[in-house]
Amino acid sequence: MPSDNAFASAPAASNPLRRVTAYTGSAAGVDPVYSEAVRRLGVALAGRGVGVVYGGGKVGLMGILADSVMAVGGKVSGVMPRALADAEIAHEGLTDLEIVQDMHQRKNRMAELGNAFIALPGGAGTLEELFETWTWQHLGLHAKPVALYNVKGFWNPLLDLLDHMVEEGFLRQELRDSLIVESEPAPLLEALAQWHPATPKWDRQG
Ligand code: AMP
């Protein structure tokens, strides 16, 4: 059974990379460079023996990621709310597919299963998932790394906004820096494996 709060039993420090939760688009984007980069990431994850947790759909970059990991013998777990199983076309060929009640359960379960998070290019749903996970890290509710896979500089406009938040005094530099940003699979996975948590937002001395 999924717990009410996926992060409630999170360890105090990150573990070696075992299973990555991936947030990404239900669309594939207009430029084939996105699909190609997602395939390369999928192969790199499987090659390191790192399992993948994702939303469970067949559509867009989500489906491409799952297929690329499965194609080279990797393990993929999908978590999908019943109401979306048709719209996002539940992927039947996964290592396992968990059908949950709603979006909240989906996010909790995805967060619980992974010990690191990567946001790949995507839309509003991807952003929503990324920010919940990253802000909960700031609050010390979990101590798992969060990364952006910055294919074709996709996340640069968001990074500019984050830097603006730092300049204007709404986001601490240390927390901004806790977000891993890499555009190639190998350094991305290495950074996830090496990551150490920043001091949580409300835990500072003095
Ligand atoms: P998108 O990036 O908008 O293509 O969405 C990517 C994935 O995020 C899809 O599987 C959506 O169903 C999922 N999603 C969208 N909104 C939410 C939400 N509020 N909570 C959890 N998942 C969501």
Boltz pocket constraint, residues with backbone or C-beta under 6 A from the ligand:
constraints:
  - pocket:
      binder: B
      contacts: [[A, 24], [A, 25], [A, 26], [A, 27], [A, 55], [A, 57], [A, 84], [A, 88], [A, 103], [A, 104], [A, 106], [A, 107], [A, 122], [A, 123], [A, 124], [A, 125], [A, 126], [A, 127], [A, 128], [A, 129]]
      max_distance: 6.0
